[in-house]
Amino acid sequence: MRNVLETRNVWNFMPTMRWIFAGLLAAGLFAQGQQDSAKPEVTIDNPIRVTVEVVMAPVTVVDRHGDNVDGLGPEQFHLFDNGKEQNIHVDVAFPLISLAIAVEANDRVESVLPQIQKIGGMIEPIVIGDQGESSVIAFDSRIRLLQEFTSDPNKITAALKSIHPGSSQNRMIDAVEEGVRELHGRPKNRRRVLMLVSETRDQSSEARLRETLIAAQVANVSVYTVDISRVVTSVMAKQDPGYIDNRPPAMTPMPSGVPQTPNTVMQTTGSLGSSAEFVPAMVEVFKDAKAIFKQNPSEVFTRGTGGEQFGFMRQRGLEEAIERIGADLHNQYLVTYSPNNKDEGGFHEISVQVSGRRDVKVRTRPGYWLGQK
């Protein structure tokens, strides 16, 4: 059977309309559960103005062994926005999940697709639950919506099994943009998650990393990536004479004076990189500077939205990544608040502390962008 809704988005073939949509999306999306606010002003000198009424910050708490910590009380959480403590609401109940699955489907990952096609049976019981819903997107040189949001696990499985390899291109950022657009239309009481299964590099996307990340943040979408090993694709893929090795610079020793990236933090500290360490790099992305880690956009999306990044080479590694994503989503604390410092434009850094537990590590989104008034 051919793709259910193949390339239904006319905007993929209309760059001008795509930029108009990207600008409106970055300026007009609202945080989950918030009320409508004043229309943002868009000018050449100040192209993005976002008014945020309610901010959602999913918080993951783990112990020194990396295991999720549950049973914490709402009174133990303290959230700071640009250093100012906020009046927060903490929801410990399990939220309904809307999950967009975006899978790279080009000729480079042809040998890996049979493994990906087998994970359909894991999505409902492990990730979204019996009341959750999922959509399926495949991408190479095209963005194909194979399955609209559904709670039927059989349709999810069938959509994943229908993915076939296409061209040599990898429009990852465009696929994330499409996933965010689909998720923004889901009910406000749902937890919005995008799971990206792809290589870490991007080829030929029309969307820009900065605008797409802002759109994901404003729509309260958490991005989780399951990275396809480049070792496998490099060995098994067809020869590509135009291929350029886009490995992050942090995979080699960094010269002195070069700003830290999430990769270098992981190398030097052995940690996943805290919000504070990631904020300087995040600000560079918002300024549209040529940050040295832009060659790994999947890392930007996970760090910028509070998600996680996993990798795999074999079937069991892929299954473990799905299991860890499910465990993360089902053990999070959902913190929401209306900022008391909306007059401060620019990037707002978020940090969360848990009182009474010095033995835990806390992960949440590093912040959000708020345009000058």
Secondary structure by P-SEA (a helix, b strand, c coil): ccccccccccccccaaaaaaaaaaaaccccccccccccbbbbcccccbbbbbcbbbbbbbbbccccccccccccccbbbbcccccccccccccccbbbbbbbbbbccccccaaaaaaacccccccccccccccbbbbbbcccccccccccccaaaaaaaaaaccccccccaaaaaaaaaaaaaaacccccbbbbbbbcccccccccccaaaaaaaaaaabbbbbbbcccaaaaaaccccccccccccccccccccccccccaaaaaaacccccccccaaaaaaaaaacccccccccaaaaaaaaccbbbbbbccaaaaaaaaaaaaaaaacbbbbbbcccccccccbbbbbbbbccccccccccccbbbbccc
